[in-house]
Amino acid sequence: MNQEYEKLLHCLDCVREKTDFVPKVAIVLGSGLGDYAQSIQVEYELPYGDIQGFPTSTVPGHAGKFIFGTIGQVPVVCMKGRVHYYEGYPVGDVVLPIRLMKLMGAQVLFLTNAAGGVNPSFHAGDLMLIRDHISVFAPNPLIGANIEELGTRFPDMSTVYDEDLQDLIQRKATEHGIFLQRGVYTQLTGPSFESPAEIRMLRLLGCDAVGMSTVVEAITANHCGMQVCGISCISNLAAGMTRNPLSHKEVQEAADMAAPHFKKLVTETIKGMVL
């Protein structure tokens, strides 16, 4: 058996020893957005450290636990704290949580992140609907022996971000008066913020927002047949676009500013899903 798949099944067994909850939607909360978990009618919480072999987050603002519960009538599992490639984990461990939530029963992956704005029309505190992505330097999570039980060797990437879900998010934003940008998200490895020259390169490539997560998770979810959607919270304008130095504190402050609209949009979107 594929070693990564064997590890994944062992993690699933550890989860099932604690809870038999079956989610339909999986949510990944980005930096500074962990408070969204308060919007969930919680049934069970499971710290990552209680799952043998599961990678744990080391980043401030990432609590490091699964939260099982409901939003409206929809059963969800929420990652309060993700794992990043820059923390030193192999990319297979970075995306293990996505595969695990799929095996728990999740059909939809709702990705969120805090991102730097590359598009000069963006402002700190904006929300951006992710319509596509670019990966720069982050290794593809499907490299190595394919896990046939999860998906095909060469998955199509034409519509990673489900168009119906994009339409639903846009419709809910309009209904509730939430201004929503649309754009292409790019993942770099981090943990250093991008240089001004790298931001100019990304702008030439057609990038609108940049961060250190999300793309490898989206690729993995697409590979194993999940519907994917995502929202970026624009935490700052990227390097070289202002005179201000970048900091993680700034990311969290911008997330706090955007939190009311973010919570409303995610909640209403999930309630509107037909699963």
C-alpha positions as CSV (number, residue, x, y, z in Angstrom):
1,M,0.0,0.0,0.0
2,N,1.2,3.6,-0.7
3,Q,2.8,4.9,2.4
4,E,1.1,8.2,2.3
5,Y,-2.3,6.5,1.9
6,E,-1.5,4.1,4.8
7,K,-0.6,7.1,7.0
8,L,-3.9,8.8,5.9
9,L,-6.0,5.8,6.8
10,H,-4.2,5.6,10.2
11,C,-5.1,9.3,10.9
12,L,-8.7,8.5,9.9
13,D,-8.8,5.6,12.4
14,C,-7.6,8.0,15.1
15,V,-10.4,10.5,14.2
16,R,-13.0,7.8,14.2
17,E,-12.0,6.6,17.6
18,K,-13.0,10.1,18.8
19,T,-16.0,11.0,16.7
20,D,-18.2,9.5,14.0
21,F,-19.3,12.9,12.7
22,V,-19.7,13.0,8.9
23,P,-19.2,16.5,7.4
24,K,-20.4,17.7,4.0
25,V,-18.3,20.8,3.9
26,A,-14.7,21.3,4.9
27,I,-13.5,24.8,5.8
28,V,-9.8,25.9,6.2
29,L,-9.4,29.1,8.1
30,G,-6.5,31.4,7.2
31,S,-4.3,33.7,9.3
32,G,-6.3,35.9,11.6
33,L,-9.6,34.3,10.5
34,G,-9.8,31.6,13.3
35,D,-12.5,33.5,15.1
36,Y,-14.9,32.3,12.4
37,A,-15.1,29.0,14.3
38,Q,-17.4,30.8,16.8
39,S,-20.0,30.9,14.1
40,I,-20.3,27.1,14.2
41,Q,-22.7,25.1,16.3
42,V,-20.0,23.0,17.7
43,E,-20.5,19.3,18.4
44,Y,-16.9,18.2,18.9
45,E,-13.4,19.6,18.9
46,L,-10.3,17.5,18.1
47,P,-6.8,18.9,18.6
48,Y,-4.4,17.9,15.9
49,G,-2.0,16.6,18.5
50,D,-4.5,13.9,19.4
51,I,-4.2,12.4,15.9
52,Q,-1.1,10.2,15.7
53,G,1.1,11.2,12.8
54,F,-0.8,14.4,12.0
55,P,1.2,17.6,11.3
56,T,0.6,20.4,13.8
57,S,0.6,24.1,13.0
58,T,3.3,26.3,14.6
59,V,2.1,29.7,13.4
60,P,0.6,32.4,15.7
61,G,-3.1,32.7,15.1
62,H,-3.5,29.1,14.1
63,A,-5.0,27.2,17.0
64,G,-4.4,23.7,15.6
65,K,-7.7,21.7,15.9
66,F,-10.6,20.3,13.9
67,I,-14.0,21.7,14.9
68,F,-17.0,19.5,13.9
69,G,-20.5,21.0,13.9
70,T,-23.2,22.7,11.8
71,I,-23.7,25.9,10.0
72,G,-27.4,26.2,9.5
73,Q,-28.4,22.6,8.7
74,V,-25.1,21.9,6.9
75,P,-22.6,19.6,8.8
76,V,-19.1,21.0,8.5
77,V,-15.5,20.2,9.7
78,C,-13.4,23.3,10.2
79,M,-9.6,23.5,10.3
80,K,-8.8,26.1,12.9
81,G,-5.2,26.5,11.8
82,R,-3.6,25.1,8.7
83,V,-0.2,23.6,8.1
84,H,2.2,25.4,5.8
85,Y,5.1,24.2,3.6
86,Y,7.4,26.8,5.2
87,E,7.0,25.2,8.6
88,G,9.3,22.4,7.3
89,Y,6.8,19.7,6.6
90,P,6.9,17.7,3.3
91,V,4.2,18.8,1.0
92,G,2.5,15.4,1.5
93,D,1.9,16.3,5.2
94,V,0.8,19.8,4.3
95,V,-2.1,18.4,2.3
96,L,-2.8,15.4,4.5
97,P,-5.6,17.3,6.3
98,I,-7.4,17.9,3.0
99,R,-7.4,14.3,2.1
100,L,-8.4,13.3,5.6
101,M,-11.4,15.6,5.5
102,K,-12.4,14.1,2.2
103,L,-12.3,10.6,3.7
104,M,-14.4,11.9,6.6
105,G,-17.1,12.6,4.1
106,A,-16.6,16.2,3.0
107,Q,-17.7,16.9,-0.6
108,V,-16.8,20.6,-0.7
109,L,-13.6,22.4,0.4
110,F,-14.0,26.1,1.3
111,L,-10.5,27.6,1.4
112,T,-9.7,31.0,3.1
113,N,-6.5,32.9,3.5
114,A,-4.9,36.2,4.3
115,A,-3.1,37.5,1.2
116,G,-1.1,40.4,0.0
117,G,-2.8,42.6,-2.7
118,V,-0.9,42.6,-6.0
119,N,-3.6,44.2,-8.0
120,P,-3.2,48.0,-7.4
121,S,-7.0,48.5,-7.2
122,F,-7.2,46.4,-4.1
123,H,-7.2,47.7,-0.5
124,A,-6.4,46.2,2.9
125,G,-9.6,44.7,4.2
126,D,-11.0,43.7,0.8
127,L,-12.3,40.2,0.2
128,M,-11.4,38.5,-3.0
129,L,-13.2,35.6,-4.6
130,I,-10.5,33.2,-6.0
131,R,-11.3,32.4,-9.6
132,D,-8.0,30.6,-10.4
133,H,-4.5,30.2,-9.1
134,I,-0.8,30.1,-9.9
135,S,1.8,28.1,-8.1
136,V,5.4,29.6,-7.9
137,F,8.1,27.5,-6.3
138,A,5.6,25.5,-4.1
139,P,6.0,21.8,-5.0
140,N,3.1,20.1,-6.6
141,P,1.5,17.8,-3.9
142,L,0.8,15.1,-6.4
143,I,4.5,14.4,-7.1
144,G,5.5,10.8,-6.3
145,A,3.5,7.6,-6.5
146,N,-0.2,8.4,-7.3
147,I,-2.7,7.4,-4.6
148,E,-5.1,5.6,-7.0
149,E,-7.7,5.3,-4.2
150,L,-8.1,9.1,-4.3
151,G,-7.8,10.2,-7.9
152,T,-6.2,9.9,-11.3
153,R,-2.5,10.3,-12.1
154,F,-3.0,13.4,-14.3
155,P,-6.0,15.4,-13.0
156,D,-7.5,18.2,-15.2
157,M,-7.1,21.6,-13.7
158,S,-9.3,23.6,-16.0
159,T,-11.9,24.5,-13.4
160,V,-10.4,23.9,-10.0
161,Y,-12.6,26.5,-8.4
162,D,-16.2,25.3,-9.0
163,E,-18.1,27.8,-11.1
164,D,-21.4,27.2,-9.4
165,L,-19.9,27.8,-6.0
166,Q,-18.3,31.0,-7.4
167,D,-21.7,32.2,-8.6
168,L,-23.2,31.3,-5.2
169,I,-20.5,33.3,-3.3
170,Q,-21.0,36.3,-5.6
171,R,-24.7,36.2,-5.3
172,K,-24.6,36.1,-1.5
173,A,-22.1,39.0,-1.4
174,T,-24.5,41.0,-3.6
175,E,-27.5,40.1,-1.4
176,H,-25.8,41.2,1.8
177,G,-24.1,44.3,0.4
178,I,-20.6,42.9,0.7
179,F,-18.0,44.3,-1.7
180,L,-16.2,41.4,-3.3
181,Q,-13.1,41.5,-5.6
182,R,-12.4,38.7,-8.0
183,G,-9.0,37.5,-9.0
184,V,-6.1,35.0,-9.3
185,Y,-4.3,33.9,-6.2
186,T,-0.6,32.9,-6.2
187,Q,1.2,30.7,-3.7
188,L,4.8,31.2,-3.0
189,T,6.7,29.1,-0.3
190,G,7.3,31.8,2.3
191,P,8.0,32.3,5.1
192,S,9.7,35.6,4.0
193,F,7.3,38.1,2.4
194,E,7.9,38.7,-1.4
195,S,10.4,41.2,-2.7
196,P,9.2,44.2,-4.7
197,A,10.8,42.6,-7.8
198,E,8.9,39.4,-7.2
199,I,5.6,41.3,-6.9
200,R,6.3,43.0,-10.2
201,M,6.9,39.6,-11.7
202,L,3.6,38.3,-10.3
203,R,1.7,41.3,-11.6
204,L,3.1,40.5,-15.1
205,L,1.9,36.9,-14.7
206,G,-1.7,38.1,-14.0
207,C,-1.7,37.6,-10.2
208,D,-4.1,39.7,-8.1
209,A,-3.2,38.4,-4.6
210,V,-0.3,36.4,-3.1
211,G,0.2,34.2,-0.1
212,M,1.9,31.1,1.4
213,S,-0.9,28.5,1.3
214,T,-4.1,27.4,-0.5
215,V,-2.9,26.3,-4.0
216,V,-1.4,23.0,-2.9
217,E,-4.6,22.4,-0.9
218,A,-6.8,23.2,-3.9
219,I,-4.8,20.9,-6.2
220,T,-5.1,18.1,-3.7
221,A,-8.9,18.6,-3.3
222,N,-9.4,18.7,-7.0
223,H,-7.4,15.5,-7.4
224,C,-9.7,13.6,-5.0
225,G,-12.9,14.9,-6.5
226,M,-14.0,17.7,-4.1
227,Q,-15.7,20.9,-5.2
228,V,-13.4,23.8,-4.3
229,C,-14.1,27.5,-3.6
230,G,-12.0,30.1,-1.9
231,I,-11.9,33.6,-0.5
232,S,-8.8,35.7,0.2
233,C,-8.8,38.5,2.8
234,I,-6.5,41.2,1.4
235,S,-4.4,42.0,4.5
236,N,-2.0,44.5,3.0
237,L,-0.7,45.8,-0.3
238,A,2.3,43.7,-1.3
239,A,6.0,44.8,-1.1
240,G,7.0,47.8,-3.1
241,M,3.4,49.1,-3.4
242,T,3.6,51.2,-0.2
243,R,6.4,52.5,2.0
244,N,5.3,50.4,4.9
245,P,7.3,47.2,5.9
246,L,5.2,44.0,6.0
247,S,4.5,42.2,9.2
248,H,2.3,39.3,10.5
249,K,0.7,41.7,12.9
250,E,-0.6,43.8,10.0
251,V,-2.1,40.6,8.5
252,Q,-4.0,39.9,11.7
253,E,-5.2,43.5,12.1
254,A,-6.6,43.5,8.5
255,A,-8.3,40.2,9.1
256,D,-10.0,41.6,12.2
257,M,-11.2,44.6,10.1
258,A,-12.7,42.3,7.5
259,A,-14.1,39.7,9.9
260,P,-17.8,40.8,10.0
261,H,-18.2,40.6,6.2
262,F,-16.1,37.5,6.0
263,K,-18.2,35.7,8.6
264,K,-21.4,36.7,7.0
265,L,-20.3,35.7,3.5
266,V,-18.9,32.3,4.5
267,T,-22.0,31.5,6.6
268,E,-24.6,32.5,4.0
269,T,-22.7,30.7,1.2
270,I,-22.6,27.4,3.2
271,K,-26.3,27.7,4.1
272,G,-27.0,28.2,0.4
273,M,-25.2,25.0,-0.7
274,V,-27.3,22.2,-2.2
275,L,-25.5,19.0,-1.3
